[in-house]
Structure formats: C-alpha cells, structure tokens
Amino acid sequence: MFGVIIYGTGSPVLVDIEESLFRAAVPIVGAVQNRPGECYLTDKNLLVDEAGSAKLLDIPFIIPLFTPGHRKIALTEAQAKGYATPFSLIDPTSIVPKAVRFGIGTYVNAGCTLGAASEFGAFTFINRGGTVGHHFKCGEFTSLGPGVVIGGQVTLGRGAFVGAGAVLLPKIAVGDNAVIGAGAVVTKDVPAHCLVVGNPARVVKENIAGCNGLGV
C-alpha cells in the first residue's frame, strides 16, 4: 500500500506535514495518537486504534514532533510497536541541491533553501523558510526553527536545537543537545548542553539536558 503513517498527533506542526504530504502527492493511510490530549490531525477519520495500527506496520511512518527529545521518544515507541520504515519528506517547494545527503526520517518544511554538499543526520527537522549554507553537517535529531539562516560549513551536534530566526555565521560548531534561542546571532562555537541567546549570542545556561529539558 502506497502512503505514510503519522505517528504522534499532539503537535501543531502536524498540519504543516499534512500540507507537505499533499504537495508531494503522498496519501496519509492512518494516524496514531500516541498520547492523550489535543489531536491536531485535520481529518480525525484517519485515526487508528491499536488493533488498526497493527495492520499497518509495513507502511512507512513519519513523526511530526519538533522537539528533538520528543521525536526520539516517539521513535522508540513506534519501533517497539513494530514500525520499521521511517519516511523522509522533503517539501516540493524547497530548493534542494543534487549534492546532498539526508538521513532516514528527515523532514524539510516548505520554502527552505539547502546548500550543496550538506549532510543531514537521521530524523532532522527543518522548519519553514530555513536557509542552510553549503557543506553543512548535523547529527541525528537536530531541529531548525522557522526562518533560520545558517552559514556555510556549520556543524550541529546530535539533538541540537536552533530557534526561529537565529543566524549562525560560517564555520560555527554547535555541540550535542545545545539550544540556540530564537533570534540569536551566533558568532562563535557553542559548547554541548548549553543555552545561548542574544546578539551576539552568549551562554546563559550550562549543563542542560537539551531542548525542553530532554536530551537525545
């Protein structure tokens, strides 16, 4: 069966993934609400219960959660239930060079521009209108907020989080599970497990687990 399973429905960003799937002509076969609470799925008729989802384990799945730690937890749950094939989704409105490598489970939202010779780790999430320079590299479960601007030859560690509208100058290295606040202008390397904010960005908190208190 051609299509995709949505795993997790509690994040508002789900509607963006629905739109990206529509533009890519990939149907949603079903959706799993892995937590009680608000469900942001547009068509609630697509929700499947445990018995229903067990029949769909062979279908690729996508996780619409923006926080790296939440994405990692949902992945562990999905794999424990038997989902085996992560789905990568690149919105057709984004500019993607031929020289680029995507890890499994990557999502690139609408209107992004990606630089050549870049490498994106598994389960990377790039939100609307992000611009990423050439020779960019990031580890697994990184998240880039809407409108970020990242210079060439920047590296991001596993689980790093870049807030909306942040700017990273070329050749910056950001450590694992570091968090860059919205609108920050990063002019020098950021250590792992640190929160940086401001222009120029400065460390305001050390020894954090990661975004929203969750590391990966």
Secondary structure, 3 states (H helix, E strand, C coil): CCCEEEECCCCCCHHHHHHHHHHCCCCEEEEECCCCCCCCCCCHHHECCHHHHHCCCCCCEECCCCCHHHHHHHHHHHHHHCCCCECCEECCCCECCCCEEECCCCEECCCCEECCCEEECCCCEECCCCEECCCCEECCCCEECCCCEECCCCEECCCCEECCCCEECCCCEECCCCEECCCCEECCCECCCEEEECCCCEEEEECCCCHHHCCC
